[in-house]
């Protein structure tokens, strides 16, 4: 498999899992925190045989998933498509009113495969605070049925009636974290009673 193809597959897998390369690596004992990131950035050209099982575990893959060709779809039928309404834009850099996130009848519908169970809607991203996953202009698919917070995953939140797309960071000082190339983007802190989880970001798509 070409290295660039593998890098793209790993980036897509991390986005699907809703974690950063460092967060995925930190979850696996024996795997250096920068190991996957260095490969994605071209600082590392391959995974050693001893590290392959650890990298696969970090990505929740098998070793053949990691080192083999992309998995082929079953020939028993076409993938199940879900029609998802594209509601509006959401800023990834500043909070905004959630009124535009209310589903409407007369909106465009987008087709997505293999989303699984849930209640989905799509939004177009504005701003750069999540551009490592979702650059400005990309589309995110949000599952309103999945609101349980998991550290390192990405969600659409509402704080005092204003919404934002961020990564959840729990612990003793919970906050909504940017995942950005722009150092001006800062974490968003909140009072627990002011926070509402609208849904988990299941997928991000960008046309080139």
N, C-alpha and C positions, 0 to 999 in steps of 0.2 A: 504494500500500500504506500502511495506517495505521502511524504511527510506533511505536505500542505493539506492534503485531503484528510489525514488523521487529525491535524490541528483543527480543521473546521468541524470535524465530527465531535471532537472533545469540547470545543466551544459550544456547539449546539447542545451537547449532553449537559454541560454545566448550566446552561440557560434553562433547560428542561427541569433540572433538579432545583434550580433557584439558589445556587451557591456560587461563590467565587472559587478560582483555582486554589487559593490559599486555604480557604475554609474547607474545601473538599480534602486537601492533603492533611490538614491539621486533625481531621477526624480519624485518621488511620495511624496507629502507633508504628514507628519505624520509617515513616515517610516524611522527608524534610518538607517544611511548610512552603518553600518556594519551588519544589521539584516540578510540579505540573506547570506552574506559571512560567518557569524558565524554558520549558519545552515549547509552550505556546508562543513565547516571545523570540524563539529561535536561538536562545542561549544554549540550549541542549538539543542535540540532533536525534536522540533516540532514548528509549528506556532500557536500562540494563535488565538482563534476565531475572536478576534477583528482585528488581523493583516492579516488574510487570504485574505480579499478583497484587501488590499494594496499590498501584495506580488503578488497576481494574476495580479493586474494592472501593476506592475513593469515588469512582464514577458509577458504582453499582452496576458494573458490567462483569462478564466473564472474561477470561484471558483471550479466548477466540474473538470476542467482541472488540477487544483492544487491538490485537495484532493481525486479525484477519480482515477480509473485505467487509464492507458494510452489510448488515443483515439483509437478506432478501425477503421480500414479502411472500406470504403464502400464496400459492396458486389456487387456493380453494375459493377465493372470492375477493372482490375489491374491498379496499379499506372503507370503514364506515365513516361517512361524512356528516359533519354537524354544521348547520347553518347558523352563523353567529352574527347578531346585529352590531354594526359599527356605529356607536352612539355619538361620539364627539371626541374632542381632544382633551388630554390631561397633561398638566405641566409636571415635569419631573424635577423642576427646580424651585418652584414656588407653589404655595397652597392656593387653591381656588375654590369657588363655590361648587358644590356637588350637584346643582340643579340639572346640569347637562348630562349627568350619569344616570338619570332616571330613564328606563327603557321607553321608547316611543314606537308607535306602530309603523310610521312612515320613515324608515331608515334603511340604508343599504345593508344587504346581507352578504357575508363572506363565508366561503366554504373551507372548513378545516377537517383534516383527517386525524383519527386516533386521539381525540381529546379525552376519551373516557367519559365517565359519568359526571354530571354537574349541570349547573345553570350558568351559561357563558354569555359574556358580551365583550366587545372589542373597543379599544380606544387608540387614538393616535397620540404619540408622545410629543410633547413640546419641552424644550429645555435640555440641559446636558447633565443633570445631577445623577442620571442612571445610564450614561452613555457607554459604559463598558459592557452593559447588557443590551441596552435599548437606545441607540442614538436617536437624536431628534428626527422626527418623521417616520419612525418605525411604528408598527402596530403591536399592541400587547393584547393578549386574550386573557380575560379575568374570569375566574370561577367563583361566583357568588356563593356557591354551596360549600366552599372550602375556606373557613375563617379561623381555624385553629392555628395559632401562631407557632412557627418553628424557626428557631434561630438560624439566620443566614438566608432565609427564603424571602421572596419579594411579594409585596401586597399593594393593593390600593387601600389607603386609609382615609378616614375623615376625622378631622380635629376641629371641634366647635363648628361643624357645618362646612368646613373647607376640606378639599380632598388633595391627596398627593400620592405619588408612586414612589415607594422607597423599600429598602431592605430592612427587615426586622432584626434588631439586636436586643436580646433580652438580658437577663442577669440582674445584678444589684442596681444598675443604672440604665434601665431600658430606654431605647431611643430608636428613631427611624433614621437609618444610615444611608447616605448617598453612596453610589458606586460609580465614580466619575474620574475622568482624566483632568477635570478642572478642580484645582485645590481650593477654589473659592467656595465650593459647595460644602456646607457644614451639616452635622447631624441635627435632627429636629427632636427636641425634648418636649414632653407633654405631661399633663396630669392624667392619671388613669381614667378618671371619670369623663374626660373630654375625648377619649380615643374610641373610635369605632372602626372595625375591620370590615371593609366592603367586600373584599374577596382576594384570593391568592392569584398572582400572575402566573398563568400556566405556560404561556408561550410568548415569544417575541419574534417578530418578522420584520425584515427590512429589505425592500427592493433596491438593487444596485443599479 
